[in-house]
Amino acid sequence: MKFARILPAFFLIVGAPLMAQTPIFKLDPASTVKFHVQATLENVTGSFHTIELESIEFNGRPESLKGRLAVLIDSLETGKTKRDSHLKEADFFDVQKYPKAYVDVLGISEDDGDYYVHFALEIRGIRKEYQEPIQLKADWVGVQAKGTVVVNRKDFGVNGNILTNTIINDEVTLEYNIVLVR
């Protein structure tokens, strides 16, 4: 009987410091994901206003950071309602079938003070991996990740129609500033 009372106390005393080392973060609403694409008539800049943090692993060291973000495609905005609606249709993002794009952070590496992120980007159910430089500040208080990546929209089936393809560049620059806070 005495053992039954001592065992939970032992786990509470020994386990509490271990549990305290697991940071719990939430996505700061100021986080942004923007895109830029050159076009013949007008360069297009837009952003996705709704980002969700689906998972995170982090033990306090920047190299331990892994996680998954979901970007809600329906939150896309370029400043022109008609264009926004068209980008959400089946020939571009197909928001009805693919309401979210995903970013899976697979690992962070450090080389002489510079950080690189290995991540997978999934758009329209098509997944492609990248290794890119990243500006990273990470500690127990929070995480800030900033960077850019150039992707080919056609690699993800974001094709548009024949006319669109003649005036819009295939390369799209994605710019992100993700902030996680406790």
Buried (B, 14 or more C-beta within 10 A) or exposed (E): EEEEEEEEEEEEEEEEEEEEEEBEBEBBEEBBBBBBBBEEEEEBEBBBBBBEBEEBEBEEEBEEBBBBBBBBBBBBEBEEEEBBEBBBEEBBBBBEEBBBBBBBBBEBEEEEEEBBBBBBBBBBEEEEEBEBEBEBEBEEEBBBBBBBBEBEBEEBBBBBEEEBBEEBBBEBBBBBBBBBBE
